[in-house]
Amino acid sequence: MRRAGRLPLASVVRSLLRVPCRPSSREGRPPAPLGARILTNPDHIFQHNMWDHVQWSEEDKENARQKVEKNSSVRIPPEEQVNYDRNAHLYWDGFYEMHQNKFFKDRTWLFQEFPELLSAGPAPPCGGASAPQLRDTAEGESLGDCEGGGRREGGETGSQAGAFPGSEADFRILEVGCGAGNSVFPILSSINSGTFLYCCDFSPRAVQLVKAHPAYDPSLCHTFVQDVCEEASLFPFPPGSLNVILLIFVLSSIHPERMQGVLNRLSQYLKPGGMFLFRDYGRYDLSQLRFKTGRCLSENFYSRGDGTCVYFFTKDEVHHLFTSAGLKEVQNLEDRRLQVNRRKKVVMRRVWMQSKYQKPL
Ligand SMILES: C[S@@+](CC[C@H](N)C(=O)[O-])C[C@H]1O[C@@H](n2cnc3c(N)ncnc32)[C@H](O)[C@@H]1O
């Protein structure tokens, strides 16, 4: 994740000559709005920083498989593994102490890939047009049918009996594992009136970085420290109250044995029709192949030098996790790209998962 790796140009060129057209998603849905930059002429490789939908040959896959087999051949001893799991929050907190908000880039692509983050605008007046998808009233909420129009003040301190931060909004987003706010601030600068954003992280330093940001606005956003692996997680909103749960490179940092419990718990907070939006590392991403032997915890799960952990998903695993939590697939894509460092003339194969799963109506 932190150093560039070089690919033999010949293997890149071979791949490029097999570049497919944009993938269509299952069951005849329209193609996903992933980037549309397709490399059809290998001579143009250094003209852009990123090429989309790069196919891997059987040889490419076999090379990757062998690298993973090698770097997984020695496992971290069980007594050390317990430490990475138990102290995951301390390792991430140390990460933010070291890097502050300088490590990750702002997720400026969020709205292109996840337009579901935008509600369709203020709620219609009583008797007006029907509410758009994902705007249903939360189960268990005491809001009247006509409440939830424009944004109200006092997101942190609702005044109604039974009110909670953001209780008067009609579209609620939770970002889990918000880190230093690289998704939070692009979202806050773009959301429609009536939308409220919650964000949590188990690193107190990360939460502090978000709250200290000049663009942080507690009337639009509530940020709190929460470990979502805790079975007794207490969230500042009731079950069935969220329209969207955003998981950006966070599930991969959770122990694979805890992932299902996390999704099961979080899905209770979605409204019927609400959506998980997920982006994370895919199997055989460059950052997986680059691990040195001795950093592997279990299959496809590694500890980095700074003690933070990372898992690399396949499409089937993502599908199994979300559907086992009672959700329906809307999109489940493997985003295979060539990232190009034009100055250094280096190309890197990246693999990310991008998925959308919906709670049935
Ligand atoms: C790779 S960072 C991604 C941060 C942010 N989502 C982004 O895209 O920039 C993973 C984040 O998940 C947080 N995290 C990991 N496990 C968590 C857990 N069990 N509960 C809450 N946050 C967690 C970490 O502290 C870290 O901020």
PDBQT file of the ligand as one rigid body, heavy atoms in Angstrom, charges set to zero:
ROOT
HETATM    1  C1  LIG A 401      -8.031   2.114   5.997  1.00  0.00    +0.000 C 
HETATM    2  S1  LIG A 401      -8.765   3.209   7.148  1.00  0.00    +0.000 S 
HETATM    3  C2  LIG A 401     -10.011   3.952   6.158  1.00  0.00    +0.000 C 
HETATM    4  C3  LIG A 401     -10.480   5.271   6.696  1.00  0.00    +0.000 C 
HETATM    5  C4  LIG A 401     -11.586   5.950   5.910  1.00  0.00    +0.000 C 
HETATM    6  N1  LIG A 401     -12.763   5.111   5.773  1.00  0.00    +0.000 N 
HETATM    7  C5  LIG A 401     -11.103   6.374   4.566  1.00  0.00    +0.000 C 
HETATM    8  O1  LIG A 401     -11.594   5.866   3.583  1.00  0.00    +0.000 OA
HETATM    9  O2  LIG A 401     -10.217   7.216   4.496  1.00  0.00    +0.000 OA
HETATM   10  C6  LIG A 401      -9.679   2.092   8.200  1.00  0.00    +0.000 C 
HETATM   11  C7  LIG A 401     -10.351   2.813   9.337  1.00  0.00    +0.000 C 
HETATM   12  O3  LIG A 401     -11.223   1.920  10.010  1.00  0.00    +0.000 OA
HETATM   13  C8  LIG A 401     -11.116   2.137  11.398  1.00  0.00    +0.000 C 
HETATM   14  N2  LIG A 401     -11.531   0.880  12.065  1.00  0.00    +0.000 N 
HETATM   15  C9  LIG A 401     -10.958  -0.333  11.937  1.00  0.00    +0.000 A 
HETATM   16  N3  LIG A 401     -11.601  -1.246  12.695  1.00  0.00    +0.000 NA
HETATM   17  C10 LIG A 401     -12.615  -0.589  13.305  1.00  0.00    +0.000 A 
HETATM   18  C11 LIG A 401     -13.634  -0.981  14.226  1.00  0.00    +0.000 A 
HETATM   19  N4  LIG A 401     -13.703  -2.233  14.675  1.00  0.00    +0.000 N 
HETATM   20  N5  LIG A 401     -14.520  -0.047  14.651  1.00  0.00    +0.000 NA
HETATM   21  C12 LIG A 401     -14.436   1.234  14.191  1.00  0.00    +0.000 A 
HETATM   22  N6  LIG A 401     -13.481   1.671  13.350  1.00  0.00    +0.000 NA
HETATM   23  C13 LIG A 401     -12.581   0.770  12.902  1.00  0.00    +0.000 A 
HETATM   24  C14 LIG A 401      -9.641   2.498  11.612  1.00  0.00    +0.000 C 
HETATM   25  O4  LIG A 401      -9.395   3.187  12.803  1.00  0.00    +0.000 OA
HETATM   26  C15 LIG A 401      -9.372   3.342  10.382  1.00  0.00    +0.000 C 
HETATM   27  O5  LIG A 401      -9.647   4.693  10.615  1.00  0.00    +0.000 OA
ENDROOT
TORSDOF 0
